[in-house]
Amino acid sequence: MSSTPAPRPLSVAELDLDAPDGPVLGFRPAPGAPAVVPGDVYALVRLRGRPAATVVGTVPAGEDPAEVLAALARRRLAEAGMPRTDAERLAAARPPAPDTPTPPRTSVVVATRERPESLARALDSLLAQDHPDFELIVVDNAPRTTDTHELVTRKYAEYAGYADRVRYVREDTPGLATAHNTGLAAAEGAVVAFTDDDVIADPRWLSTLTAPFADDPGLGCVTGLILPARLGTPAQVLLESHGGFAKGFAPRLYDPAHPPADEPLFPFTAGSFGSGANMAFRADALRRAGGFDPATGTGTAARGGDDLYAFVAVLAAGFRLRYTSEALVWHHHRDTWQDLRNQAYGYGAGLTAYLTATLVRSPRLLPALLARLPRGLAYARTMTARRGETPEGGVPGEHGAKDHPWPASLSRLERRGMLYGPIGYAKARLRKADPR
C-alpha cells in the first residue's frame, strides 16, 4: 500500500440513546458483525432507534464499551447542535407519529450472481421488514450454476412458505443495469426499491425508504444511509475513512425546479444523491425516464454508473429526489487491497460512463453540462487527490473524515478510470447492439 502504517481493525456496533444527552437504551454489535472487543470501535448512534451520528472510540480492556462510546456520542451530538431542552429532546427522539402515511405497495429487486451465502443473509433481513405490503424479486444475472435458483425456489419459496412474496427471475445478459431493468419489468409495486446481495437491511429500512412517496406525488426517487457491517481489514477501513457509501445524517431534498445553491454542478454530481445499494423509485417515474442504461453498471465494459445515470434521468424528467438517513442498510465492504483497487478504478470509470450515457440518451442536457464542465473537472481532480498524511494509528471518524491518507496509487487509478469511462460505455453499447 504505502509506507504509512496500515489501519487497525475496528469493531462495529450500534448505540441507542434515550436523548442527545440521555442514558443508554441499548448497545450491540452491528448486524452481521462479530462481538465488540477492547480496542477501536466504530458505532452508529441512534436516538430512540433513529440514526443520528457515528462515533469512533478506543475502549480499554475492562471498561464498558457502551459507556465509553456514549460519552463520545453525547459530545458529538452537542457539537452538532442537537436539542437539549426537555421539549426539544422529546421531539428529536419521538417515534414516528401514528398518522405516518402508509408506504405504497413496493417491489424490492435484488440482483445477484453466484453469491448464495451472501444473498441468503440479505434475504433474511429483507423478509424481516416491517413494511406492510411488499414483494421480493431476485434477479439471477448470467448464472453459471443453479445455486441461486435452488436457494430462492427451495429455501425461500417452497419450504419457508414465502411463495407469495419471493420471486426468482433469470436474466442471462450480464450487467447490473440490465438485471435491474429486468426486475423493474417484473415489478408489480407502485414503488421499486433496489439493494444489493451484500447488505443487511435494518428492519425499518423499507418502510422509511418508501413512505415519502405517499406524501409527495412529484417524488421520483428516495435514497438512504449505507454503513459498514465490518471494518476488519485495512481496505475496509480505508474505504470508510474516505466516505464509504454514506451521505451523512442530514435529510436532503433535490428539486430540479429549485437547484440547491450549495451544489453548483447539480444535477451532475449524482454521487452525492445516494448509492445503488439503497435506492427506491416511483415505478412510473423510472419507466418514464427510460429505466437504467443497460450499457452501464458492474458486469459491463463501463464498470459502473448505472445508479448515477438513473438518478439524473429521473431528475431530468422533472421528479424530485430525497435522501433520508432513517432508511439504513449495513454493507459488507470488499475486504482485500485488490478489491479496493478495482473499486477505485470502477468509481472513476462509472462516473464518466454515466455522464456519457446521460449525454447520449439526453443530448438536450449538453448545454447544462458544458456550462458546468470547468468546475466539474476541478471537482474531479479534488475528489481524487491524495490527502495529507496523518499520525500513526488514526481511525475513521465521520464519513469522509479522511483520517487515513488515500494512496496516490488509488488516485491514479480513479483518474485512469475517468479517462476510460466513455470508452467503456461505447464498448458496452456496441456489445449490446451485437451480443455475439
C-alpha positions as CSV (number, residue, x, y, z in Angstrom):
1,M,0.0,0.0,0.0
2,S,2.4,2.7,1.3
3,S,4.9,3.4,4.0
4,T,2.0,4.7,6.2
5,P,1.1,2.1,8.8
6,A,-1.9,0.0,7.8
7,P,-5.2,1.0,9.6
8,R,-6.1,-1.1,12.6
9,P,-9.3,-3.2,12.5
10,L,-12.4,-1.9,14.4
11,S,-15.4,-3.5,16.0
12,V,-18.7,-2.2,14.5
13,A,-21.6,-1.5,16.9
14,E,-24.9,0.2,17.4
15,L,-25.5,2.5,20.4
16,D,-29.1,3.7,21.2
17,L,-29.6,6.7,23.4
18,D,-32.8,8.0,25.0
19,A,-31.9,11.6,24.0
20,P,-28.8,13.5,22.9
21,D,-27.6,13.8,26.5
22,G,-29.7,10.8,27.8
23,P,-29.0,7.4,29.1
24,V,-28.1,4.3,27.1
25,L,-31.1,2.3,25.9
26,G,-29.2,-0.4,24.1
27,F,-25.8,-1.5,22.8
28,R,-25.0,-4.4,20.5
29,P,-22.7,-5.4,17.6
30,A,-23.9,-4.2,14.2
31,P,-25.9,-6.8,12.3
32,G,-23.6,-9.4,10.8
33,A,-20.6,-8.1,12.8
34,P,-18.7,-10.1,15.4
35,A,-18.8,-9.3,19.1
36,V,-17.3,-6.0,20.3
37,V,-13.9,-6.4,21.7
38,P,-11.5,-4.0,23.5
39,G,-9.8,-1.6,21.1
40,D,-11.1,0.7,18.4
41,V,-14.9,0.7,17.9
42,Y,-17.0,2.4,15.2
43,A,-20.6,2.9,16.4
44,L,-23.8,4.1,14.9
45,V,-25.5,6.4,17.4
46,R,-29.3,6.2,17.4
47,L,-31.8,8.4,19.3
48,R,-34.6,6.1,20.3
49,G,-33.9,4.0,17.2
50,R,-33.3,6.8,14.7
51,P,-29.8,7.1,13.2
52,A,-28.2,10.3,14.3
53,A,-24.4,10.1,14.0
54,T,-21.4,7.9,14.1
55,V,-18.5,7.9,16.6
56,V,-15.2,6.1,16.9
57,G,-13.5,5.5,20.2
58,T,-11.0,3.3,21.9
59,V,-12.4,1.0,24.5
60,P,-9.8,-0.1,27.1
61,A,-9.9,-3.7,28.4
62,G,-12.2,-4.0,31.4
63,E,-14.3,-0.9,30.6
64,D,-17.9,-0.8,29.5
65,P,-17.9,-0.1,25.7
66,A,-21.4,1.3,25.9
67,E,-20.5,4.0,28.4
68,V,-17.2,4.9,26.7
69,L,-19.0,5.4,23.4
70,A,-22.0,7.1,24.9
71,A,-19.7,9.8,26.4
72,L,-18.3,10.4,22.9
73,A,-21.7,10.3,21.4
74,R,-23.1,13.0,23.8
75,R,-20.2,15.3,22.9
76,R,-20.6,14.7,19.2
77,L,-24.4,15.4,19.4
78,A,-23.8,18.5,21.5
79,E,-21.2,19.8,19.0
80,A,-23.7,19.2,16.2
81,G,-26.3,21.4,18.0
82,M,-28.7,18.7,18.9
83,P,-31.7,20.0,21.0
84,R,-31.3,19.7,24.8
85,T,-34.4,21.2,26.4
86,D,-36.9,18.7,27.6
87,A,-39.5,19.5,24.9
88,E,-36.9,19.6,22.2
89,R,-35.3,16.4,23.4
90,L,-38.6,14.5,23.2
91,A,-39.3,16.0,19.8
92,A,-35.9,14.9,18.5
93,A,-36.3,11.3,19.8
94,R,-40.0,10.9,19.3
95,P,-41.0,7.7,17.4
96,P,-43.0,8.0,14.2
97,A,-46.5,9.5,14.6
98,P,-49.5,7.2,14.3
99,D,-50.7,9.1,11.2
100,T,-47.4,8.5,9.3
101,P,-48.6,7.7,5.8
102,T,-48.8,4.0,4.9
103,P,-46.0,3.1,2.4
104,P,-47.2,2.1,-1.0
105,R,-47.0,-1.4,-2.3
106,T,-43.3,-2.0,-3.1
107,S,-41.3,-4.4,-5.1
108,V,-37.7,-5.0,-3.8
109,V,-35.2,-6.0,-6.5
110,V,-32.0,-7.8,-5.6
111,A,-29.7,-8.5,-8.5
112,T,-27.2,-11.3,-7.7
113,R,-24.6,-13.5,-9.3
114,E,-23.1,-16.6,-7.7
115,R,-23.1,-15.4,-4.1
116,P,-25.8,-17.6,-2.4
117,E,-24.4,-17.3,1.1
118,S,-24.4,-13.5,1.0
119,L,-27.7,-13.5,-0.8
120,A,-29.3,-15.6,1.9
121,R,-28.1,-13.2,4.6
122,A,-29.6,-10.3,2.7
123,L,-32.9,-12.0,2.0
124,D,-33.3,-13.0,5.7
125,S,-33.1,-9.3,6.6
126,L,-35.5,-8.3,3.8
127,L,-38.1,-10.7,4.8
128,A,-38.0,-9.3,8.4
129,Q,-39.1,-5.8,7.2
130,D,-42.0,-4.1,8.9
131,H,-43.3,-2.8,5.6
132,P,-47.0,-3.8,5.3
133,D,-47.1,-4.8,1.6
134,F,-44.0,-5.8,-0.5
135,E,-42.6,-8.5,-2.7
136,L,-39.1,-9.6,-3.3
137,I,-37.7,-10.2,-6.8
138,V,-34.3,-11.9,-7.0
139,V,-32.7,-11.4,-10.4
140,D,-30.1,-14.1,-11.1
141,N,-27.8,-12.4,-13.5
142,A,-25.9,-14.5,-16.0
143,P,-25.7,-17.5,-13.7
144,R,-23.0,-20.2,-14.1
145,T,-24.6,-22.6,-11.6
146,T,-28.1,-23.4,-10.3
147,D,-27.1,-22.4,-6.7
148,T,-29.1,-19.1,-6.6
149,H,-32.2,-20.8,-8.3
150,E,-32.1,-23.6,-5.7
151,L,-31.7,-21.2,-2.8
152,V,-34.6,-19.0,-3.8
153,T,-37.1,-21.6,-5.0
154,R,-36.4,-24.1,-2.3
155,K,-35.5,-22.2,0.9
156,Y,-37.5,-19.0,0.3
157,A,-40.4,-20.3,-1.7
158,E,-41.2,-24.0,-1.1
159,Y,-40.0,-24.7,2.4
160,A,-40.3,-21.3,4.2
161,G,-43.8,-20.5,2.9
162,Y,-42.7,-17.4,1.0
163,A,-44.0,-18.4,-2.4
164,D,-46.4,-15.4,-2.5
165,R,-43.6,-12.9,-1.5
166,V,-40.4,-14.1,-3.1
167,R,-39.9,-14.5,-6.9
168,Y,-37.0,-15.8,-8.9
169,V,-36.2,-14.2,-12.3
170,R,-33.3,-15.2,-14.5
171,E,-31.5,-12.7,-16.7
172,D,-28.8,-14.2,-18.9
173,T,-27.4,-10.9,-20.3
174,P,-24.6,-9.8,-17.8
175,G,-24.7,-6.3,-16.3
176,L,-26.2,-4.8,-13.3
177,A,-28.3,-2.2,-15.2
178,T,-29.8,-5.0,-17.4
179,A,-30.6,-7.0,-14.3
180,H,-32.3,-4.0,-12.7
181,N,-34.3,-3.4,-15.8
182,T,-35.5,-7.0,-15.7
183,G,-36.5,-6.6,-12.1
184,L,-38.3,-3.3,-13.0
185,A,-40.2,-5.1,-15.8
186,A,-41.3,-7.8,-13.4
187,A,-42.2,-5.5,-10.5
188,E,-45.9,-5.1,-9.5
189,G,-45.4,-2.4,-6.9
190,A,-46.0,1.3,-7.3
191,V,-42.5,1.8,-5.9
192,V,-39.5,-0.3,-6.8
193,A,-36.6,-0.5,-4.3
194,F,-33.2,-1.8,-5.1
195,T,-30.5,-3.1,-2.9
196,D,-27.5,-5.5,-3.2
197,D,-26.9,-9.0,-2.1
198,D,-24.1,-8.0,0.3
199,V,-26.2,-5.9,2.7
200,I,-28.2,-6.5,5.8
201,A,-31.3,-4.2,5.9
202,D,-32.5,-2.5,9.1
203,P,-36.0,-3.8,10.0
204,R,-37.5,-0.4,9.2
205,W,-35.4,0.2,6.1
206,L,-38.2,-0.4,3.5
207,S,-40.9,1.5,5.4
208,T,-38.8,4.6,5.9
209,L,-37.4,4.4,2.3
210,T,-40.8,4.3,0.7
211,A,-43.2,6.2,3.0
212,P,-42.1,9.6,1.5
213,F,-43.7,8.6,-1.9
214,A,-47.1,8.6,-0.2
215,D,-46.9,12.2,0.7
216,D,-45.3,13.7,-2.4
217,P,-46.6,12.8,-5.9
218,G,-43.7,14.6,-7.5
219,L,-41.1,12.5,-5.7
220,G,-39.3,10.2,-8.1
221,C,-36.6,8.7,-6.0
222,V,-35.5,8.2,-2.4
223,T,-32.1,7.1,-1.2
224,G,-30.9,6.1,2.2
225,L,-27.9,5.5,4.5
226,I,-25.3,2.9,4.0
227,L,-23.0,1.9,6.8
228,P,-20.2,-0.7,7.0
229,A,-21.1,-4.0,8.5
230,R,-17.5,-4.9,9.2
231,L,-14.2,-2.9,9.4
232,G,-11.8,-5.8,9.9
233,T,-9.3,-5.2,7.1
234,P,-7.2,-2.2,6.0
235,A,-9.1,-2.0,2.7
236,Q,-12.5,-1.8,4.5
237,V,-11.2,0.8,7.0
238,L,-9.6,2.9,4.3
239,L,-12.8,2.9,2.1
240,E,-14.9,4.0,5.1
241,S,-12.5,6.6,6.2
242,H,-12.9,8.3,2.8
243,G,-16.6,8.3,2.9
244,G,-17.7,4.8,2.1
245,F,-21.2,4.8,0.6
246,A,-22.8,7.1,3.2
247,K,-24.2,10.5,2.6
248,G,-24.4,11.7,6.2
249,F,-27.4,12.1,8.5
250,A,-28.9,15.4,7.3
251,P,-32.1,14.9,5.2
252,R,-31.9,16.5,1.7
253,L,-34.5,17.2,-1.0
254,Y,-33.2,17.7,-4.5
255,D,-35.7,19.5,-6.7
256,P,-34.8,20.3,-10.4
257,A,-37.1,23.3,-10.2
258,H,-35.1,24.7,-7.4
259,P,-31.4,23.6,-7.8
260,P,-29.5,23.6,-4.5
261,A,-27.3,26.6,-4.0
262,D,-24.5,24.6,-2.4
263,E,-24.2,22.2,-5.4
264,P,-23.3,24.3,-8.4
265,L,-22.8,21.2,-10.5
266,F,-26.3,19.9,-9.9
267,P,-27.6,17.6,-11.2
268,F,-24.3,16.1,-12.5
269,T,-22.9,15.4,-9.1
270,A,-25.1,12.4,-8.8
271,G,-22.7,10.6,-6.5
272,S,-23.9,13.0,-3.7
273,F,-27.5,11.8,-4.1
274,G,-27.1,8.2,-2.9
275,S,-25.9,4.8,-3.9
276,G,-27.3,1.8,-5.7
277,A,-27.4,-0.4,-2.7
278,N,-30.1,1.7,-1.1
279,M,-32.5,3.4,-3.5
280,A,-36.1,3.4,-4.4
281,F,-38.0,4.8,-7.4
282,R,-41.6,5.6,-8.2
283,A,-42.1,2.8,-10.8
284,D,-43.9,5.1,-13.3
285,A,-41.2,7.8,-12.9
286,L,-38.3,5.4,-13.5
287,R,-40.1,3.8,-16.5
288,R,-40.9,7.3,-17.9
289,A,-37.2,8.2,-17.6
290,G,-36.3,5.1,-19.6
291,G,-35.1,2.9,-16.8
292,F,-31.4,2.1,-16.3
293,D,-29.0,2.4,-19.2
294,P,-28.0,-1.3,-20.0
295,A,-24.6,-0.2,-21.2
296,T,-23.7,1.0,-17.6
297,G,-23.0,-0.9,-14.4
298,T,-21.0,-3.7,-12.9
299,G,-20.7,-6.5,-15.4
300,T,-20.3,-4.3,-18.4
301,A,-17.3,-2.7,-20.0
302,A,-18.4,0.6,-18.4
303,R,-17.7,-0.8,-14.9
304,G,-20.4,1.3,-13.1
305,G,-22.5,4.4,-13.2
306,D,-25.9,2.7,-13.6
307,D,-27.3,4.2,-10.3
308,L,-25.9,7.6,-11.1
309,Y,-27.5,7.6,-14.5
310,A,-30.9,6.7,-13.1
311,F,-30.7,9.5,-10.5
312,V,-30.0,12.1,-13.1
313,A,-32.6,10.6,-15.6
314,V,-35.4,10.9,-13.0
315,L,-34.4,14.4,-12.0
316,A,-34.1,15.4,-15.7
317,A,-37.7,14.1,-16.1
318,G,-38.8,16.7,-13.6
319,F,-39.1,14.5,-10.5
320,R,-37.7,15.2,-7.1
321,L,-35.2,13.1,-5.2
322,R,-35.0,12.8,-1.4
323,Y,-32.2,11.4,0.9
324,T,-33.0,10.1,4.3
325,S,-30.7,8.6,6.8
326,E,-33.5,6.7,8.6
327,A,-33.6,4.2,5.7
328,L,-30.5,2.2,6.7
329,V,-28.6,-0.8,5.3
330,W,-25.4,-2.3,6.5
331,H,-23.0,-3.1,3.7
332,H,-20.3,-5.7,3.7
333,H,-17.4,-3.9,2.0
334,R,-15.0,-5.9,0.0
335,D,-12.0,-6.8,2.1
336,T,-8.8,-7.0,0.1
337,W,-6.4,-4.5,-1.3
338,Q,-7.2,-5.7,-4.9
339,D,-10.9,-5.2,-4.2
340,L,-10.2,-1.6,-3.3
341,R,-8.1,-1.1,-6.4
342,N,-10.9,-2.4,-8.5
343,Q,-13.4,-0.1,-6.8
344,A,-11.2,2.9,-7.3
345,Y,-10.9,2.3,-11.0
346,G,-14.6,1.4,-11.3
347,Y,-15.7,4.6,-9.5
348,G,-13.7,6.7,-11.9
349,A,-14.9,4.8,-15.0
350,G,-18.5,4.7,-13.7
351,L,-18.5,8.5,-13.2
352,T,-17.6,9.4,-16.7
353,A,-19.5,6.5,-18.2
354,Y,-22.7,7.7,-16.6
355,L,-22.1,11.3,-17.9
356,T,-21.5,9.9,-21.4
357,A,-24.7,7.8,-21.1
358,T,-26.6,10.9,-20.0
359,L,-25.5,12.9,-23.0
360,V,-26.0,10.1,-25.5
361,R,-29.6,9.5,-24.3
362,S,-30.5,13.0,-23.3
363,P,-28.5,15.4,-25.6
364,R,-30.6,18.3,-24.5
365,L,-28.6,18.3,-21.3
366,L,-25.4,19.0,-23.1
367,P,-25.5,22.8,-22.7
368,A,-26.0,22.5,-19.0
369,L,-23.2,20.1,-18.7
370,L,-20.8,22.2,-20.8
371,A,-21.6,25.2,-18.6
372,R,-20.6,23.2,-15.5
373,L,-17.6,21.4,-17.1
374,P,-14.8,23.7,-15.8
375,R,-16.0,23.3,-12.2
376,G,-16.6,19.6,-12.8
377,L,-13.0,19.0,-13.8
378,A,-11.8,20.9,-10.8
379,Y,-14.1,18.9,-8.6
380,A,-13.0,15.6,-10.1
381,R,-9.3,16.5,-9.5
382,T,-10.0,17.4,-5.9
383,M,-12.0,14.3,-5.3
384,T,-9.2,12.0,-6.5
385,A,-6.3,14.0,-4.9
386,R,-4.0,12.4,-2.4
387,R,-4.8,13.6,1.1
388,G,-2.3,14.7,3.7
389,E,-0.5,12.3,5.9
390,T,-2.0,11.6,9.4
391,P,-0.4,10.4,12.6
392,E,0.1,6.7,13.1
393,G,-2.9,4.9,14.5
394,G,-5.7,7.1,13.1
395,V,-9.1,5.6,12.7
396,P,-12.1,6.5,10.5
397,G,-14.3,9.2,12.1
398,E,-17.4,10.7,10.5
399,H,-17.9,9.8,6.9
400,G,-15.3,11.4,4.7
401,A,-13.1,12.5,7.6
402,K,-10.1,11.1,5.7
403,D,-8.2,10.1,8.9
404,H,-6.0,7.9,6.7
405,P,-4.2,9.1,3.6
406,W,-5.7,8.0,0.3
407,P,-2.8,6.3,-1.5
408,A,-1.6,8.1,-4.6
409,S,-1.8,4.8,-6.5
410,L,-5.6,4.7,-5.9
411,S,-5.9,8.4,-7.0
412,R,-4.1,7.5,-10.2
413,L,-6.5,4.5,-10.7
414,E,-9.5,6.7,-10.3
415,R,-8.3,9.2,-12.9
416,R,-7.4,6.4,-15.3
417,G,-10.9,5.1,-14.8
418,M,-12.3,8.5,-15.6
419,L,-10.4,8.6,-18.9
420,Y,-11.6,5.1,-19.7
421,G,-15.3,5.5,-18.8
422,P,-16.5,6.9,-22.1
423,I,-14.6,4.2,-24.0
424,G,-16.0,1.5,-21.7
425,Y,-19.5,2.9,-22.3
426,A,-19.0,2.8,-26.1
427,K,-17.8,-0.8,-25.9
428,A,-20.8,-1.8,-23.8
429,R,-23.2,-0.2,-26.3
430,L,-21.5,-2.0,-29.2
431,R,-21.8,-5.3,-27.3
432,K,-25.5,-4.7,-26.6
433,A,-26.0,-4.0,-30.3
434,D,-24.1,-7.1,-31.3
435,P,-24.2,-9.6,-28.5
436,R,-22.1,-12.1,-30.5
